[in-house]
Amino acid sequence: MRGVRTEQAKGEGPRPLGLYVHVPFCASTCDFCAFYQVTPTAATVEGFIEGAGREAELVTWDRPVTTIFWGGGTPGLLAPGQLAALAARLGVPERTPDCEWTVELAPASVTEDRLRVLRDLGVTRISLGVQSFREDLLDALGRQHTPAQVYRAYERIRRCEFASVNLDLMFALPGQDEATWAADVASAVALQPDHLSTYCLTFEEDTALWVRLSQGRVKLDAEREARMYESTWERLGAAGYAQYEVSNFARPGHACRHNLNTWRMHEWVGLGPSAASQQAGWRGANEADLAGWLAAVGRGERMPADRVALSPALLAEDAVVFGLRLNAGVDLAPWRAHAPDVPWTAIGEQLDRLAAAGFAVQQDSTVRLTDRGRLLADAIGVELMSAFES
């Protein structure tokens, strides 16, 4: 089967290869969270560290890793010694000299000892899950930290001099109005992080917030969400943060390379329960169950769930859908060449309709969404997926 080459142009360095490690431990489940997680015990943490190492040994590492991302869950629930043990047991393969290494932390888990271990391991980027600077809104989300802990955590992170720091914020929260959201954005900007992620609250099935929505205790307001999106883009742009994806903003040189590699359909290895991978012509996910994942790894199995071959057509579809979420858009020319059997005529007609309606602009072979289009990025993605299947 012919695959899509992801080599970069001459002089741009090795093809990107990401490593994602899902650390599945949380002290409690936030009301909005649908990610796989379990409450940690000494035995489950020890089993996870050993299992992650065994899974890493099953991977064929054919080139240096360019990005690493430890997410969850809450990686910061691991004790300092356990963080070091996880890195040692993984035996992370060769890294490029400029490898970006991100670790997600919750404010309540940020201690000087943990940060010191992460810095000594070579972590370059910390992503802090703030969500809000208001205690009542944090309570509404089921978050287990306070605004005071946010400020204390950020100060500690900055003292450790990591190369880049991201703050995660959420809007359209229950009880949050536009003025309250503007105040949260202002509070974040005042800290001068290198990167900001601003996510609109989504209601995932089987979460506490989904139950409240189904009971009518929470209301959706699409027009208010749109105003919050637009005001965020304006405020962060004025503060020097360039928007490079629908929900992500960065100072020059601080865009998250790991996420960019994913959105551009490069390769990444996912380790841990529920972690997804895209490598060596295959895409799949591990079982979202710690015991089941450990059993599979013990049998020498990876990616048993939703395992599919990466055809040129599948990669082209995802490259266009996710690429349009990027402000830079997506260049269709290389994907037309690599996936000639895709119904490009139908896709081109759909893009022409989007452009005529003011949702997209095209220049040569590159297409990108306008501000109006980015407000509807998810719906546009669904429409384009239908065009790919025509």
C-alpha positions in Angstrom: 0.0 0.0 0.0 1.3 3.4 -1.0 1.7 5.7 2.1 2.0 9.4 2.4 5.6 10.6 2.9 6.0 13.0 5.7 9.6 14.0 5.1 10.3 17.6 5.4 12.1 19.7 2.9 15.8 19.5 2.7 17.4 21.4 5.5 14.4 21.3 7.8 15.6 18.5 10.0 14.1 15.0 10.6 10.5 14.0 10.1 8.5 14.8 13.2 7.9 12.0 15.6 5.9 12.7 18.7 5.6 10.6 21.9 2.5 10.9 24.0 2.2 9.3 27.5 -1.2 9.1 29.1 -0.8 9.1 32.8 -4.3 8.0 33.9 -4.4 9.1 37.5 -6.7 11.8 39.0 -7.7 12.4 42.6 -11.2 13.1 41.5 -13.2 13.5 38.3 -14.0 17.0 37.1 -17.6 17.5 36.0 -16.6 18.2 32.4 -14.0 15.5 31.9 -14.4 12.4 29.7 -10.8 11.3 29.6 -10.0 7.9 31.0 -8.7 8.1 34.6 -8.5 6.2 37.8 -7.7 7.0 41.4 -4.1 6.2 42.1 -2.8 3.7 44.6 0.8 2.6 45.2 0.1 -0.7 43.3 -1.6 0.9 40.3 1.1 3.6 39.9 3.8 0.9 40.1 1.9 -1.2 37.6 1.5 1.7 35.2 5.2 2.7 35.3 6.2 -0.9 34.6 3.5 -1.3 31.9 4.6 2.0 30.1 8.1 0.7 30.0 7.1 -2.6 28.5 4.9 -0.9 25.9 7.8 1.4 24.9 9.9 -1.7 24.3 7.3 -2.9 21.8 7.8 0.2 19.7 10.1 0.4 16.7 11.9 3.7 17.1 13.2 4.5 13.7 14.3 8.1 14.3 14.8 10.6 17.1 11.7 11.9 19.0 11.0 15.6 18.2 8.2 16.2 20.8 7.1 14.5 24.1 3.9 15.2 25.9 2.9 13.7 29.2 -0.9 14.2 29.7 -3.7 12.6 31.5 -5.2 12.4 34.0 -2.8 14.4 36.1 0.8 13.5 35.7 1.5 15.7 38.7 -0.1 13.2 41.0 3.0 11.1 40.6 5.5 11.7 43.4 8.8 13.2 42.4 10.5 9.8 42.6 7.8 8.2 40.5 8.1 10.9 37.8 11.8 10.1 37.6 11.1 6.3 37.6 8.6 6.7 34.8 11.2 8.5 32.6 13.8 5.9 33.5 11.6 3.0 32.8 10.4 4.4 29.5 14.0 4.7 28.4 12.9 7.4 26.0 14.7 6.9 22.7 17.0 9.4 21.2 15.7 13.0 21.1 16.5 15.8 18.7 18.5 18.6 20.2 15.5 20.9 20.2 13.0 18.3 21.4 9.9 20.0 23.0 8.8 18.1 26.2 5.5 19.1 27.7 4.0 17.9 31.0 0.5 18.8 32.1 0.1 19.8 35.7 -2.9 20.8 37.9 -2.2 23.8 40.2 -2.7 21.8 43.4 0.0 19.3 42.3 2.8 21.8 41.6 5.5 21.5 44.2 9.1 22.6 44.0 10.3 19.0 44.3 8.2 17.9 41.3 9.3 20.8 39.2 13.0 20.2 40.0 12.7 16.6 38.9 11.0 17.6 35.7 13.5 20.2 34.9 16.4 17.8 35.5 14.8 15.3 33.2 14.8 17.8 30.4 11.2 19.0 30.4 11.0 22.2 28.5 7.3 23.1 28.7 4.7 23.1 31.4 0.9 23.2 30.7 -1.0 24.4 33.7 -4.7 23.5 33.9 -6.1 26.8 35.3 -9.6 26.8 33.8 -10.6 29.9 35.7 -9.4 32.4 38.3 -12.8 32.5 40.0 -13.4 30.2 42.9 -17.2 29.9 42.1 -16.5 28.8 38.5 -13.9 26.3 39.6 -16.4 24.9 42.0 -19.0 24.7 39.2 -16.5 22.6 37.1 -15.7 20.3 40.0 -12.0 21.5 40.0 -10.0 20.8 43.1 -7.8 23.9 43.2 -8.3 27.5 44.3 -7.2 30.8 42.6 -4.5 31.2 45.3 -3.1 27.8 44.3 -3.0 28.9 40.6 -0.9 32.0 41.4 1.4 30.0 43.7 1.9 27.2 41.2 2.6 29.7 38.4 5.2 31.5 40.5 7.0 28.2 41.3 7.0 27.2 37.6 8.5 30.5 36.5 11.2 30.3 39.2 12.3 27.0 37.6 12.8 28.7 34.3 11.1 26.3 31.9 11.4 27.4 28.3 7.7 27.7 27.8 4.6 27.9 30.0 1.0 27.4 28.9 -2.2 28.2 30.7 -5.4 26.4 29.9 -8.6 28.4 30.3 -12.3 27.5 29.7 -15.3 29.7 28.8 -19.0 29.4 28.4 -19.0 27.9 31.9 -22.2 27.6 34.0 -22.7 30.9 35.8 -20.1 32.7 33.6 -21.0 35.9 31.7 -19.0 37.8 29.2 -17.6 40.2 31.7 -16.5 37.4 34.0 -14.7 35.7 31.0 -13.0 39.0 30.1 -11.7 39.2 33.6 -10.3 35.7 33.4 -8.5 36.5 30.2 -7.1 39.7 31.7 -5.9 37.8 34.7 -4.1 35.2 32.5 -2.5 37.9 30.3 -1.2 39.7 33.4 0.8 36.6 34.3 2.5 36.9 30.9 2.6 33.1 30.0 4.2 32.1 26.7 1.1 30.3 25.4 -2.7 30.3 26.1 -5.3 27.7 25.3 -8.9 28.9 25.6 -11.4 26.1 25.2 -15.2 26.5 24.9 -16.8 24.1 27.4 -18.2 21.0 25.7 -20.6 18.6 27.2 -19.3 15.1 26.8 -21.6 12.1 27.4 -21.3 10.3 30.7 -20.0 13.4 32.5 -21.7 15.2 35.4 -22.2 18.3 33.2 -23.9 16.2 30.6 -26.4 15.0 33.2 -27.0 18.6 34.3 -27.6 19.6 30.7 -30.0 16.8 30.0 -31.9 17.8 33.2 -32.2 21.3 32.0 -30.1 22.7 34.8 -27.6 24.1 32.4 -28.4 26.0 29.2 -26.5 26.3 25.9 -26.2 29.7 24.3 -24.5 29.6 20.9 -24.6 33.3 20.3 -22.9 34.1 23.6 -20.3 31.5 22.9 -19.6 33.1 19.5 -19.2 36.5 21.2 -16.8 35.0 23.8 -14.7 33.5 21.0 -14.5 36.7 19.1 -13.7 38.9 22.1 -11.0 36.4 23.1 -9.3 36.6 19.7 -9.4 40.4 19.9 -8.0 40.7 23.4 -5.3 38.1 23.1 -4.2 39.5 19.7 -3.9 43.0 21.2 -1.8 41.5 24.1 0.7 40.0 21.6 -0.6 36.4 21.4 -0.9 35.2 17.8 -3.7 32.9 17.2 -2.5 29.8 15.3 -5.4 27.4 15.9 -9.0 28.0 16.8 -8.3 27.7 20.5 -4.6 28.3 20.8 -2.5 31.4 21.0 1.3 31.9 21.5 4.0 34.5 21.7 6.5 34.1 18.8 8.3 30.8 19.0 6.0 29.2 21.6 3.4 27.4 19.5 2.9 23.9 20.8 4.9 21.8 18.4 3.5 18.5 19.6 -0.1 19.5 18.8 1.0 21.0 15.5 2.6 17.7 14.5 -0.7 15.9 15.3 -2.9 18.4 13.4 -0.6 18.1 10.4 -0.9 14.4 10.4 2.7 13.5 11.2 3.5 10.4 13.3 3.3 9.9 17.0 3.5 7.1 19.5 1.0 6.8 22.3 1.8 4.9 25.5 -0.6 4.1 28.3 -4.2 3.1 28.7 -6.5 4.9 26.1 -3.5 6.5 24.3 -3.8 6.8 20.6 -0.9 6.3 18.1 -0.3 7.0 14.4 2.9 5.4 13.3 4.3 3.0 10.7 1.2 3.0 8.5 -1.3 2.3 11.3 -3.6 4.3 13.6 -5.2 2.9 16.7 -5.7 3.2 20.4 -5.0 1.3 23.6 -7.8 -0.1 25.7 -9.2 2.6 28.1 -8.8 0.3 31.1 -5.6 0.1 33.2 -5.9 -3.7 33.9 -6.9 -4.5 30.3 -4.0 -2.4 28.9 -1.5 -4.1 31.2 -2.8 -7.5 30.1 -2.4 -6.5 26.4 1.1 -5.2 26.9 2.0 -8.4 28.8 0.9 -10.3 25.6 3.0 -8.0 23.5 0.0 -6.1 22.0 -0.3 -2.4 21.2 -3.2 -0.4 19.6 -5.8 -3.2 19.7 -8.7 -0.8 19.6 -10.0 0.9 16.4 -6.9 -0.2 14.5 -7.0 1.0 10.9 -4.5 1.1 8.1 -3.4 4.7 7.2 -4.5 4.9 3.6 -3.5 8.1 1.7 -7.2 9.0 1.5 -7.7 8.8 5.2 -4.6 10.9 5.9 -5.7 13.5 3.3 -9.1 13.8 4.8 -7.8 14.3 8.3 -5.1 16.7 7.1 -7.7 18.9 5.5 -10.2 18.8 8.4 -7.6 19.5 11.1 -5.5 21.8 8.9 -8.4 24.1 8.5 -8.5 24.6 12.2 -5.0 26.3 11.9 -4.9 29.9 11.0 -2.3 29.2 8.3 -4.8 26.7 6.7 -3.8 23.7 4.7 -1.9 23.4 1.4 -3.9 21.0 -0.7 -1.3 20.4 -3.4 0.8 17.7 -1.7 -2.3 15.9 -0.6 -3.7 15.9 -4.1 -0.5 14.3 -5.3 -0.3 11.7 -2.5 -4.0 10.8 -2.6 -5.1 11.1 -6.2 -8.2 8.8 -5.7 -9.8 11.2 -3.3 -12.9 13.1 -4.8 -11.0 16.3 -5.1 -13.5 17.8 -7.5 -16.4 17.5 -4.9 -14.1 18.8 -2.2 -13.1 21.8 -4.3 -16.7 22.6 -5.0 -17.5 22.5 -1.3 -14.5 24.8 -0.6 -15.7 27.2 -3.3 -19.1 27.3 -1.6 -17.4 28.1 1.7 -15.4 30.9 0.1 -18.5 32.4 -1.6 -20.2 32.5 1.8 -17.3 34.2 3.4 -16.2 31.3 5.6 -12.9 30.5 3.8 -10.3 32.1 1.5 -8.1 30.4 -1.1 -4.8 31.5 -2.4 -3.1 29.3 -4.9 -3.4 25.7 -3.4 -3.8 26.9 0.2 -7.2 27.2 1.8 -7.9 28.7 5.3 -10.9 29.7 7.2 -11.9 33.3 7.9 -12.8 34.4 11.4 -16.4 33.7 10.6 -15.4 30.2 9.4 -13.4 29.5 12.5 -16.5 30.0 14.6 -18.0 27.1 12.7 -14.9 25.0 12.3 -16.5 21.8 13.7 -19.5 22.0 11.5 -17.4 22.8 8.4 -15.2 19.8 9.2 -18.3 17.5 9.2 -19.4 18.9 5.8 -15.9 18.3 4.4 -15.9 14.7 5.7 -19.1 14.1 3.8 -17.4 15.5 0.6 -14.5 13.1 1.1 -17.0 10.2 1.2 -18.9 11.2 -1.9 
